[in-house]
Every structure is written in structure tokens, then in C-alpha cells.
């Protein structure tokens, strides 16, 4: 089977891009970052660092990876927020989708299976 046969007919991503997203979200820190952005909305790097208790350089490494694969975007404000910050991160629609229809769906199925066999 050819790689393009595995994808929907009008997929906006190629197979390599899909797999890169899956590999990216498979890291616990990146999963936690994306989950926080989906659940709590856009946040600055310092807000994420404090909430997730991750060192700044480690966080930026993982944020860069999430941005590179298209799951998160770094947005700039014209005016600073109350803390003087211009930059914030937010989940993209792909990030929200991969979390909800990928990882969370798998977790729901596991819970359902466990409940069925209890």
C-alpha cells in the first residue's frame, strides 16, 4: 500500500507530517504542554513554565518542537499583557484535534474496556 493511500483523499498533510505530529505528542512534556493549552487556553512561556514546573530551556525546546510540527503556534500581541509579556502560545486546530480525537479517544476506549471487564 502506498503512503498516500493511507490518508484521506484531500489530506492537508502528507504521511510524514502526520507521523511527526504523532511522535511529537508521544513525549510526556509536550503532551502536558499541549493539554494545558487546550484545557486552559493561550499562555505565555512563563505561565506554562510555572504551571508545569519545567525549566525554561527545557520548556522552550518542547514548545519549539510543537510549533515546528504545527500543533502549537506562538502569537505576538501588539500591546503587552498585565505582566508585560508580548508573546504567548496557543494550540492550533490540529493540536486540539490530535489531542481530542487521538490521545483522549484512545484513553476513553481504554477506560471503557476496563469498565466492561470489571
C-alpha positions as CSV (number, residue, x, y, z in Angstrom):
1,X,0.0,0.0,0.0
2,X,1.3,3.4,-0.9
3,X,1.7,6.1,1.7
4,X,-0.9,8.4,0.0
5,X,-3.4,5.6,0.1
6,X,-3.3,5.7,3.9
7,X,-4.6,9.3,4.0
8,X,-7.9,10.9,3.3
9,X,-8.3,11.9,-0.3
10,X,-7.8,15.6,0.3
11,X,-5.5,15.5,3.3
12,X,-3.7,18.8,4.0
13,X,-0.8,16.8,5.4
14,X,1.4,14.1,4.0
15,X,2.1,10.9,5.9
16,X,5.5,12.1,7.2
17,X,3.8,15.2,8.7
18,X,1.1,13.1,10.4
19,X,3.8,10.8,11.8
20,X,5.9,13.7,13.0
21,X,2.8,15.0,14.9
22,X,2.2,11.6,16.5
23,X,5.9,11.3,17.5
24,X,5.8,14.8,19.0
25,X,2.7,14.3,21.1
26,X,4.2,11.0,22.3
27,X,6.6,12.9,24.6
28,X,5.2,13.5,28.1
29,X,6.3,17.1,28.4
30,X,4.9,18.0,25.0
31,X,1.7,16.2,25.8
32,X,1.4,18.1,29.1
33,X,2.1,21.4,27.3
34,X,-0.5,20.8,24.6
35,X,-3.0,19.5,27.1
36,X,-2.6,22.7,29.2
37,X,-3.0,24.9,26.2
38,X,-6.1,23.1,25.0
39,X,-7.7,23.0,28.5
40,X,-6.7,26.4,29.8
41,X,-6.2,28.5,26.6
42,X,-3.3,30.6,25.4
43,X,-0.4,31.1,27.9
44,X,3.0,32.7,27.9
45,X,6.1,30.6,28.3
46,X,6.5,31.8,31.9
47,X,2.9,30.8,32.7
48,X,3.5,27.4,31.2
49,X,6.8,27.0,33.0
50,X,5.3,27.8,36.4
51,X,2.2,25.6,35.8
52,X,4.1,22.6,34.6
53,X,7.1,23.1,36.8
54,X,9.5,22.7,33.9
55,X,12.9,24.5,33.5
56,X,12.7,27.4,31.0
57,X,15.2,26.0,28.5
58,X,13.5,22.5,28.6
59,X,10.1,24.1,28.0
60,X,11.3,26.2,25.1
61,X,12.8,23.1,23.5
62,X,9.5,21.3,23.6
63,X,7.5,24.4,22.6
64,X,9.7,24.7,19.5
65,X,9.0,21.1,18.6
66,X,5.3,21.6,19.0
67,X,5.4,24.7,16.9
68,X,7.6,23.0,14.2
69,X,5.0,20.2,13.7
70,X,2.0,22.6,13.7
71,X,0.4,21.6,17.0
72,X,1.1,24.9,18.7
73,X,1.6,28.4,17.5
74,X,3.5,31.3,19.0
75,X,1.5,34.5,18.8
76,X,2.6,38.1,19.4
77,X,0.5,40.8,21.0
78,X,0.6,44.4,19.8
79,X,0.5,45.5,23.4
80,X,1.9,43.7,26.5
81,X,-0.4,41.9,28.9
82,X,-0.6,42.8,32.6
83,X,2.8,41.1,33.2
84,X,4.5,43.0,30.3
85,X,4.6,39.9,28.0
86,X,4.1,40.2,24.3
87,X,4.4,36.5,23.3
88,X,2.0,33.7,24.1
89,X,1.4,30.1,22.9
90,X,-1.8,28.5,21.9
91,X,-2.9,25.2,20.5
92,X,-3.7,25.1,16.8
93,X,-6.8,23.3,15.5
94,X,-4.5,20.4,14.6
95,X,-3.2,20.4,18.1
96,X,-6.7,20.4,19.6
97,X,-7.8,17.7,17.1
98,X,-4.9,15.3,17.7
99,X,-5.4,15.6,21.4
100,X,-9.1,15.1,21.4
101,X,-9.5,12.6,18.5
102,X,-6.2,10.8,19.1
103,X,-4.8,10.6,22.6
104,X,-8.0,11.3,24.5
105,X,-10.1,8.9,22.4
106,X,-7.6,6.2,23.0
107,X,-7.7,6.9,26.7
108,X,-11.6,6.8,26.7
109,X,-11.6,3.5,24.9
110,X,-9.1,2.1,27.5
111,X,-11.4,3.3,30.4
112,X,-14.4,1.8,28.6
113,X,-12.6,-1.5,28.2
114,X,-11.6,-1.6,31.8
115,X,-15.1,-0.9,33.0
116,X,-16.5,-3.6,30.7
117,X,-14.3,-6.2,32.3
118,X,-14.7,-5.2,35.9
